């Protein structure tokens, strides 16, 4: 994510963010996105903050690796939610037409993207869970991670 944009968004008031979201919503293609870019950024920052809190006591030698996984999980959480909403709105199948003779239905691009990303998301969450389980004194942190997963 662009750091300058992130800093700029932090300084905008709620009203300015709402106006930005409204402007973006006018140009939104609901075949691809349900949430605007600004909404996604807000959701990403919230999920990232939540995950970083959960893993704040990770050993120093693992922090960089864990933080990379945390960023991926936060990103995928937002994108999966976006894709879920697109699928709810447009369905899991879409019509296709190849030339004048062939037509029918196929799995939607959003559905394919969702299924592919969900596999990676589950693998990354498993890595994070294993990291917590290797440190059995962190039962509170395990509970927080489970709550994060449920809130997705």
N, C-alpha and C positions, 0 to 999 in steps of 0.2 A: 504494500500500500504506500502511496506517496506520502512521505512524512510532512511535507509542507501543507498538503490538503488536510491531513489529520490535525495539525496544529491550528489551521484556519477554522476548521469545524468546531474545535474546542472553544474557540473564542466567540463563535456566533451565538447569539441568544436563541432561546427556544423558538421565538417567533420567526427569526431569520431562517432557522432550520425548517420550520413548517412551510414557509414560503418557498424555500428551495425544493422541498419534497413535492409541493403542489406543482411547481414548474416542471419538475422531472416527470411527474405522473402524467402530464399532458402528452409527453413524447414517448411514454412507455409502450413497448410491444409486449402484450400479455401472452404471446406464444412463447416468449423467452423468459420474461421476468414478471414477477408479481410485485416485488418490492423495488423501490427506486434505489439508485446508487447511494444516495445519502442515507436512506433507511438501512441498507445493508451495512454501511460503514458504522452506523450507530450500534446496530446489533452485534457486529463483529467486535467492536471495542468493548461492549458489555460482556460478551462471552470470553474474550481474551482476559479481561480483568478478573472474571470469576475463576477461570482456570489457573491463572497465575497465582491467585490467592490460595487455591487448593494445593498447588505444588510449591508454595513459597519456602518450604523447609527441605527441599531436595538438596542432596549433597552437591557441593560446588563442582566436582568433576563431572556431574551429570546435567548440570543446569542448562548448558547450551543445547545439548541434544534434546532434552525434555522441552525446552522452550520452543524449539523448531516444531516438535510434534504438537505442542499446545497451540501454536499459531495455525497449523494445518487443521486441527480439530475445530478450532473456533471458526475458521473460514468455511470448512465443510458443514458445520452446524447451520450456519446462515444460508449457504447455498442449498443444502438439502431442504431446509424449510421453504426457501423460495421455490424449488422444484416441486415440492409437495403441493404448494398452492397453485402453481401453474397446471399441474396434473389434475387437481380438483376442478379447476376452471375449464380446462380444455379436454380432459379425458386422457386415457392411456394409449389410445389409438388415434391415428389420423389418416385421412384419405391421401392416396397418391395417384398420379396419372403419368404414365410413361408413354408419351406420344399419343396417338389417337386410338390405339387398340387396348393397351393395358391400363387397368385401373383397379383399385381395391383399397384395402386397409392395411396399415402396418403399425408397428409399435411407434409411439411418438418419440421424437428426439429428446424431449424432457424426461420421458420414462426411461430411455436408454441411459441418459446422463445420470439420472437418479440412481438406478441400479448399480452402475459402475462406481459412482462416488460412494455409495453406501458401503460397498465392500471395503474400500480404502478407509472409510471412517471407522468401521467396526475393527479393522486391524490396528489402527492408530489408538483407539480407545483401549483395546486389549493391551497394547504396549504400555500405556499410561497406568492401567490397572495393575499390571504386573510390577511396574515400578513401585506402586504404593504397597502392594502385597509383599515385596521384598523387604519392606521396612514395617514390620508388623506392629510397631508402636503407634502407627498413624491411623487408628480406627476412625477417628473423627474425620480425617482427610478422606478416607475411603467412603464414608457416609456422604461427604460433600460431593465427591465425584459421582456417586450414584444419583444424588439429587440433580446434579448438572445433566447427566444423561437422561433422566426422566423429564427434565424441563425442555429438552430439545424438541 
